[in-house]
Amino acid sequence: MAQLLEALLSDTERVMLAKRIAVVYLLSEGIEGDVIAKTLNVTPFTVSRIKLWYETKGEGYKVAIGELKKQKYLEALKFLALKLATHLVKSARYGFG
């Protein structure tokens, strides 16, 4: 699956997909939308839009998060979300984001 996604998606698309999954995960953990927006360097509107998708059509997200939990990949997702947030903070600090 990773090789397929790498072949199909650009670097930017992979980052955006990772951010969407991270938003859903953080929402499912009860994190406030404004905190998510600041942490992942997305707009509050983006968080709201993803939240709406998650609440109304989120069966795919729910299945994915459930599978991640079952397969113990959730720790990897947390690690990637933190790495992404750290990278975005550094980029913003130096004017790259």
VENPESUL-V159148 format. One record per run of one state. SS is the DSSP state (a for helix, b for strand, c for the rest). FROM is the first residue (numbers start at 1). TO is the last residue. If there is no record, write none. Layout:
ss-><SS	SS>
from-><FROM	FROM>
to-><TO	TO>
//
This chain:
ss-><c	a	c	a	c	a	c	a	c	a	c	a	c>
from-><1	2	9	11	29	33	41	44	58	59	71	74	94>
to-><1	8	10	28	32	40	43	57	58	70	73	93	97>
//
